[in-house]
Amino acid sequence: MKKIFQHSFIFPIVSILLYSCIQNPLSENKILEIHTIIKIQVDSNNNPIRKCFYKEYNNMNKLIKFIEYNEDGNYVLHNYTQIADNLTEEKLFYYQSNGSLDSQMINYNFYTLNNKIDRIVTLNHFGDTTKVQLFSYDSLGNVAVVTEVIPQLNIEFKTNYSYIYNTRGEILKISVHNTSNPNKTRFEEFSYFPNNSTINRSVYNSLGELQEVVTISYNKSGLIISETFTSREGRFLKKYLYEYTFR
């Protein structure tokens, strides 16, 4: 059973890992060579509002460029260079809306033998290490603990992820607990509707109150084509569309 291709950066890195675990029962046994992905925010009538990101892959299906566009017009350019089989250099350039460079930094992304992110070491433009993120996984390969260390302040933050699965190995529930800030604890429940090619993700706060419902639509190749956010009352909040090009 093929897994859904995820490309959301709402919760950087972790979001990628979590969504990659949501299986698509209608996926074809075919690997698509994606060249580019564009995420666009639209209104309830699918009229474009703004571009959210652009991602570009090389012919080895490795991410080489990623541009995040903020609502205020500022944007972040990520350029990736493969340093070794298990190491990628990620240069981040922060630009203002007028195109002037504001700041920059470098991430060194280390991977496991299974090509999962193992740790991320962040350096500022002086070459000083400002942050280290460490990742561990459960027996099914889903992220279990993310530890964030700020060396200069000798501070450590830890976020724990736990899962409930169905018999097909699909995630039914995720619990996300921030040890340093319990108010950031949240729960997510997933409902699968293979006949409609959709998945519903219900998000709850630390008190167990429903906050929003995200309807994820995908095609037969397992690629997400839209995400629609609605309030707990069913009111439309926002929607994103995904556009792909292939080699």
Protein Blocks (a to p, Z undefined) as FASTA:
>chain_A
ZZdddfbfkbghklmmmmmmmccfkbccdddddfbdcdddddfkopafbdfbdcdddfko
pafbdcdddfkopacddddddfbfkbccdddddddfkopafbdcdddddddfkopafbdc
dddfkopafbdcdddddfkopafbdcdddfknopacdddddddddfkopafbdcdddfkl
mklgccddddddfknopacdddddfkopafbdcdddddfkopafbdcdddfkopafbdcd
dddddZZ
